[in-house]
Amino acid sequence: MKFQYPKTKLRDVIDFYKARKAEFNLAHIRIEIGQNQKQTLEHYEKRIKHINEEYFPFFDFKDFHIFKKLNDLENFLLNLNIFTPTKIKKSIQHEKEHLKKIIELGYSANFGCIFTLTEKQKPSYVLMVVTPLDSLMSKEHRKKIDLAPKKPSLIDLC
């Protein structure tokens, strides 16, 4: 595959994930204070849909890539010859730490890569382990997954 200079801004990706995590946390607070779980989940799903609608216009989906295997993602990045192998290996190791926790907790995952532009207009990428979105994962599991790497990323800490 030939590398296409990204149009998606890193700041928009970070803000998108911050908004989604805020809704996730609010849904859990609502459940903890006794609000109806079914209604809370429905509200959460509506809010996530709204956040997606708000942020998707800022994204160029040609910058988004999904893989079933982490090795495929790693090979994809290495074959582009855009980013250093050292940076790629470090990023993949970070995702492996998330994946280990995801498997330990009984979830499955796919892997994502979003090519982005930094504020200095330099190409970069955001890697992620994507878990199924059809239910609200427990707050404890989400935290364990987010904090699994030795050095959590900015998005992990949102």
N, C-alpha and C positions, 0 to 999 in steps of 0.2 A: 504494500500500500504506500502511496505517496503522501507525504505529510502536507496537510493544508494548514496554512497559518490560521490560528484560532481567532474567533470573533467574540467568544464568550469571555467576559471579564471575571477574573478571580474573585474580586470583591462581591460580585453578584452571586457567585456560587457560595461563598461564605455566608452572605446574608440570607440566602435561601435556606441553607442548612440550619442557621441560627433560628430562623422563623419556625421551621418544622420542629426543631427540638423544643422550642418554647411551648408550642402547642402540645407536644408529647408530655412535657412536664405539667402543664395546666390540666390536661386530661387526668393524669394520675392524682393530682391534688384534689380535683373534683371527686374522684372515686374515694380517696382517703377521707374526705369530709362527709361522705355518705350520699353523694348524688347517685342517681340510678346509673348503673354501669352500662346498660344497653343504650340509654339516651346519651350518656357521655361519649360512648364509642361512636354513635351516629354523628354527634356534634363534632367530634375529633375528625372523623372522615370528611365532613363538610368543610371544616377549616383547612385541612390539608389540600382538598380540592381547590379551595379559594387561594391558598398560598401558591399552589402550582399555577393557577390561572394568572396570578399577579406576576410571578417571576418568569414563566416560560417565554414571554415576549423578549426577555433580555438574553435568552440563550439561543445559540446556533446549534441545533441538534446534530449537525455534522461533526461537532466537537466531542460528541458523546459516543463512547464505545463500551459494549458489554461483552463479557467473556464468561464461559462456563468454568474454565480452569485458570488458576493463577499463573501457571506456566505459560499459557497462551498469551495472557496479558503481558507478561515479562518479555516474551519473544517478540511480540508486537512492538513494544517500546524500543527494544534493542535493535530491531531491524530498521527502524526509522533513521537511526544514526543522527538524531537531533540532540538527545540528552546523553550525558555521560553514563557509561555502564555503572560507575560507582553510585551515582544518584539513583539510578533505576534499581540496583540491587538493594540499596538502603530503603527505598520506598516499598519494594516488594517484601522485604523482611518485616517492615512495619505492618503491612497487610496480613502477613502470615500470622503475626501475633494476634490480630483481631480474629482471623479465621480459626485459630486453635481454640480460642474461647467460645466462638460461635458453635463449633462442633461439640465442645465439651458441654455446652448448655442444651444441645439437642436440636439446633437449627441447621438449615441448609443455607447456601449462599451462592451468589454469582459475583462477578467482579467487574467493576466499572473504572473507566478512565475518562476524565473530562479534560480536554485541552483548553487552556485558559491563557488570557493575557494579563500580565502583572500591571501594576500602575505605571511602570516604566515602558509598557508595551512590548515586553519580552515574553516569548512563549514559555509556558509552564504546564503543569498538569496536576490534577487532583485524582488520586486513586481512592477507591472505596470498595469495601466488601458490602454487597447488597443482600439484605435478608428479606424474606417475604413480608409484604406490607398488609396482608389481609386481616391481621389482628393487632391489637395493641400489646406489644411485648411488655413484660414486667419492667418496672423502673430499675429494679435491682439487676436484671439481666442486661438492660441497655447500658447501665453504668459499668458493669463488668466488661462488656464488649468494648465500650468506648475507651476504658482505661487499661485495657489489656497490654498495649505496647509499653515498653519501658519509657519511651518519650512520646506521650500523646501529642497529636497535631492540634493546631488551632481549631479545626472542625471537631475533633474528638472532644475538646474541652468546652465547646459551645453549650 
